[in-house]
Amino acid sequence: MPKLYIPTIMRRHTDGRATTEVAGATVAEAFDDLATRYPGVRGLLRDNDGHLLPHINVFVNGDDIRGLDGEKTAVTDRDEVHVIPAMAGGAR
């Protein structure tokens, strides 16, 4: 099963877990499995239509899925999936 790295801001919905193994052959299936086990993350990853939120960056083995097949990007048992919310704000 792929290993999914959970950002700090989402860990309150994953019993404090920083990583978890997820089932699925694609990033979308891995997210579905994560949301089934931890329903609180669903709204942090996807909008009401089920699309990945635009401020959520996802990397599979260091590669941005936007340059791959998006949520259809294939994952295997050896892969690492990192979820990284975009930062906002800055100095004025």
C-alpha atoms as one frame of an Amber mdcrd trajectory, in Angstrom:
protein
   0.000   0.000   0.000   1.276   3.503  -0.770   2.456   5.574   2.164   0.627
   8.893   2.532   2.202  11.785   4.437  -0.382  13.917   6.218   0.280  17.629
   6.811   0.172  18.913  10.374  -3.033  20.880   9.812  -4.928  17.678   8.894
  -3.595  15.463  11.675  -6.343  16.406  14.116  -8.625  14.442  11.775  -6.297
  11.417  11.522  -5.841  10.659  15.216  -2.557  12.576  15.109  -1.013  10.358
  12.459   1.713  11.904  10.337   1.697   8.980   7.902  -0.597   6.138   7.010
  -0.766   3.432   4.412  -3.674   3.789   2.024  -5.341   1.403  -0.385  -5.757
   2.320  -4.022  -4.163   2.161  -7.428  -4.414   5.927  -8.044  -4.063   9.085
  -5.995  -7.862   9.520  -6.137  -8.435   6.008  -4.763  -5.834   6.604  -2.045
  -7.657   9.802  -1.011 -10.986   7.963  -1.056  -9.546   5.324   1.280  -8.122
   8.006   3.570 -11.480   9.831   3.682 -13.333   6.591   4.405 -11.143   5.945
   7.433 -10.896   9.587   8.472 -14.037  11.418   7.243 -12.828  14.752   8.618
 -10.161  15.050   5.918 -12.629  14.868   3.015 -13.508  18.584   3.164  -9.846
  19.501   3.580  -8.911  17.733   0.342 -11.930  18.075  -1.940 -14.707  20.533
  -2.701 -18.426  19.666  -2.684 -18.160  18.365  -6.262 -15.357  15.983  -5.311
 -12.553  17.921  -7.017  -9.185  18.365  -5.354  -9.051  21.789  -3.729  -6.802
  24.187  -5.678  -4.579  25.004  -2.698  -3.741  21.340  -2.077  -0.476  20.232
  -3.653   0.146  16.520  -4.053   3.451  14.874  -4.851   4.103  11.231  -5.674
   7.738  10.337  -5.053   8.609  14.024  -5.311   6.745  14.658  -8.571   3.829
  17.098  -8.621   0.737  15.237  -9.832  -0.220  18.303 -11.899   2.631  17.359
 -14.237   1.564  13.718 -14.233  -2.024  12.458 -14.537  -3.499  14.507 -11.711
  -5.565  12.405  -9.320  -5.478   9.603 -11.903  -1.732   9.240 -11.259  -0.985
   5.585 -10.548   0.504   4.589  -7.194   2.040   1.328  -6.054   3.031  -0.212
  -2.746   6.479   1.404  -2.984   5.230   4.952  -3.558   5.113   7.900  -1.180
   2.321  10.450  -1.517   2.846  13.842   0.117  -0.074  16.223   0.693   1.095
  19.817   1.081  -1.392  22.670   1.519  -0.257  25.911  -0.094   0.841  28.634
   2.272  -0.830  32.021   2.165   0.093  35.405   3.473   3.478  36.957   3.869
   5.226  40.100   4.991   3.696  43.492   4.359
